[in-house]
Amino acid sequence: MSKKKLDGIGVKDLLDNIPIPAFIIDNDHVITHWNVSLEIASGLSSRDVVGTQDQWRPFYKSKRPTMADLIVDGVQTPDLDQFYAAKYHPSDVLQGAIMAEDFFPDIGKGGEWLSFTASPIKDANDDLIGAIETLVVITDRKKAEFELTEREKRYRELSQVDDLTQLYNSRHFYNELGTELERSRRYKQPLSLCMLDLDFFKRLNDNFGHPFGDQVLRKLGFLIKLHLRSVDSAYRYGGEEFAIIMPQVELQDAFTAVERLRLELSEVVFRTATGQVVNVSLSAGVAYAEGSDSTGSLVSKADKALYKAKRSGRNRTCY
Ligand SMILES: Nc1nc2c(ncn2[C@@H]2O[C@H](COP(=O)(O)OP(=O)(O)OP(=O)(O)O)[C@@H](O)[C@H]2O)c(=O)[nH]1
């Protein structure tokens, strides 16, 4: 008995009983159905739009095809790009249907994100007779996704950046050095690596206190950043040891750049808590990447040069 009643139910009744906004257009792009959920969402009554081609009206400022119109016209990828560049994909579930997500600035107060799917409607002979489009507001989900992406970005930055000096930390150093080494090999471009180490830093800490040592580290971090070109990257490699990766820089130029930095630091006047004036120096080692170098061998070359600078009296740069 109840089955018979359901057999007789029309498309309009069915559509009006689902909580998802939906409309149907025929092959002439004329609206045949506009359900109650879409009336509520769009503020347009079915009486006013059925029989028209106004399906674009709730979504756009001026007339343009909706996804359902493109389905009716048989528009395929990549021509869909013209209207929904990189925002659509074929439905995993329905054959011939296209799903898309987009932001509609003219809907609601500040705009809404919609997820919409348009599917072809075919008759018993498999001929296309129209298309149905359903819409879901996904603004809250999108907001949550954006917030999550931002948090992840911030977290990644925090886990890569040293708090004290605001330079990258050593974890990030090895990733980046590997990438730059690979790039220099592939494009046959020079790559230099500099290791810097403050001289007698233990003595500074012991004599003037840890906070004073921190102040020196911060200042050196600041000076390094000041001197960096946009393609260089600097790292706090260890306690008072720093590294600078210099892509596209020959050994001699890297040497000159580090020397400039060393001289600048030597001219900075630090003042201790008791007002004492202190000068600080650094030693540096510069190495140049050769075709056969790994990250390990390049770091080792730079470290050896740094050791040489320390051994031969400090406050100098060696390669
Ligand atoms: N203030 C401060 N000191 C640190 C930090 N990290 C490491 N150090 C100190 O840096 C000092 C490094 O000392 P050493 O490795 O003996 O080297 P050095 O005294 O600079 O001697 P040379 O490198 O041979 O000139 C140690 O006393 C560490 O405690 C930090 O974040 N802040």
The ligand as a MOL file (V3000), in Angstrom:
LIG
                    3D

  0  0  0     0  0            999 V3000
M  V30 BEGIN CTAB
M  V30 COUNTS 32 34 0 0 0
M  V30 BEGIN ATOM
M  V30 1 N 74.8350 32.4410 26.9040 0
M  V30 2 C 74.7470 31.3060 26.2110 0
M  V30 3 N 75.8160 30.4710 26.1510 0
M  V30 4 C 75.7020 29.3430 25.4320 0
M  V30 5 C 74.5330 29.0140 24.7560 0
M  V30 6 N 74.7480 27.8350 24.1080 0
M  V30 7 C 75.9920 27.4440 24.3920 0
M  V30 8 N 76.6050 28.3490 25.1950 0
M  V30 9 C 77.9530 28.3170 25.7710 0
M  V30 10 O 78.9300 28.4790 24.7650 0
M  V30 11 C 80.1720 28.0460 25.3210 0
M  V30 12 C 80.9930 27.3930 24.2520 0
M  V30 13 O 82.2550 27.1580 24.7750 0
M  V30 14 P 83.4090 26.3800 24.0240 0
M  V30 15 O 82.8090 25.3410 23.1180 0
M  V30 16 O 84.3870 25.9140 25.0360 0
M  V30 17 O 84.0640 27.4070 23.0800 0
M  V30 18 P 84.6780 28.8530 23.3230 0
M  V30 19 O 84.7670 29.1990 24.7510 0
M  V30 20 O 83.9360 29.8120 22.4570 0
M  V30 21 O 86.1130 28.6580 22.7690 0
M  V30 22 P 86.6070 28.6910 21.2620 0
M  V30 23 O 85.4400 28.2810 20.3970 0
M  V30 24 O 87.7000 27.7110 21.2190 0
M  V30 25 O 87.0460 30.0710 20.9650 0
M  V30 26 C 79.8270 27.0900 26.4680 0
M  V30 27 O 80.1980 27.7090 27.6790 0
M  V30 28 C 78.3060 27.0000 26.4180 0
M  V30 29 O 77.6900 26.8950 27.6870 0
M  V30 30 C 73.4100 29.9150 24.8410 0
M  V30 31 O 72.3270 29.6980 24.2630 0
M  V30 32 N 73.5750 31.0430 25.5750 0
M  V30 END ATOM
M  V30 BEGIN BOND
M  V30 1 1 1 2
M  V30 2 2 2 3
M  V30 3 1 2 32
M  V30 4 1 3 4
M  V30 5 2 4 5
M  V30 6 1 4 8
M  V30 7 1 5 6
M  V30 8 1 5 30
M  V30 9 2 6 7
M  V30 10 1 7 8
M  V30 11 1 8 9
M  V30 12 1 9 10
M  V30 13 1 9 28
M  V30 14 1 10 11
M  V30 15 1 11 12
M  V30 16 1 11 26
M  V30 17 1 12 13
M  V30 18 1 13 14
M  V30 19 2 14 15
M  V30 20 1 14 16
M  V30 21 1 14 17
M  V30 22 1 17 18
M  V30 23 2 18 19
M  V30 24 1 18 20
M  V30 25 1 18 21
M  V30 26 1 21 22
M  V30 27 2 22 23
M  V30 28 1 22 24
M  V30 29 1 22 25
M  V30 30 1 26 27
M  V30 31 1 26 28
M  V30 32 1 28 29
M  V30 33 2 30 31
M  V30 34 1 30 32
M  V30 END BOND
M  V30 END CTAB
M  END
